[in-house]
Amino acid sequence: MATEPGAWLLQEDWDVDERISARARQIRIELRAPREVRLVIPRHAPRREAYAFLQSRREWIARKLAELSSVVPEAGAAPMRWDGQDELPLLGRPRRVEVHPARLKRPQMRIADDCIALYVPGAWKTQGDKLRAFLIHALRERARDAARDMLDEESTRLGLPYSGLRIADQKTLWGSCTWDGRISLNWRLLMAPGETFRYVVIHELCHLRWRAHGPRFWGLVARQMPEYEQHRQWLREHGGQLQAALGRSP
């Protein structure tokens, strides 16, 4: 069975923006940002030919994007001190991270309007690695709950059922969608504004209808979320901070 144009893109670590051009005389690839690739297709060129060309240039694209990433720095985050003064965004709102010694069978995380409270064994107070690992684990589980609620709601609105959810810690991707309808989302979206998180959910669900980032795909995204571009732009501007927060998952 022939592969649909653009299908392989779902597994890549970059976002492809397809543009149909009346002026372009040949298919070309433009690198727009450290993780964005623009595929310019002349109006009368077959899309299958354009995506075959794009696929043939995968190694070159990966090499050039790696070079771009080394030149364009992403905003970092200060190391956690665990002294009650650290701040971490949650659904777009900064909250203090507090550590409370507690006699519990299992450590717990509780979230209030202004803080994230960790209730942990007293010995953990000076063990930053354990605190970090527990906080990431707890946030991933909270992200899973939030993602499932959004996926259930948005898949119903779209009429496109998904088959499963995976919460991951991708270095460059915010989400992906497999051929059989499994959605993978980055737990760090929990730190973004809620509607930005929802945009990524809608984006991946729309891939169940249209695999490639073409006009029909973006039209469907726009029908579900007319203001999607502002959330896409937010991730471009602030995503590096989310990726840097707490370091990589253990």
RADAZI-V334966 format. One record per helix or strand of 3 or more residues. SS is the DSSP state (hx for helix, st for strand). FROM is the first residue (numbers start at 1). TO is the last residue. If there is no record, write none. Layout:
ss->SS from->FROM to->TO
ss->SS from->FROM to->TO
This chain:
ss->hx from->7 to->11
ss->st from->15 to->21
ss->st from->28 to->33
ss->st from->36 to->42
ss->hx from->47 to->56
ss->hx from->58 to->71
ss->st from->87 to->90
ss->st from->93 to->101
ss->st from->108 to->111
ss->st from->115 to->120
ss->hx from->122 to->126
ss->hx from->128 to->158
ss->st from->164 to->168
ss->st from->175 to->177
ss->st from->182 to->186
ss->hx from->187 to->191
ss->hx from->194 to->206
ss->hx from->215 to->224
ss->hx from->228 to->244
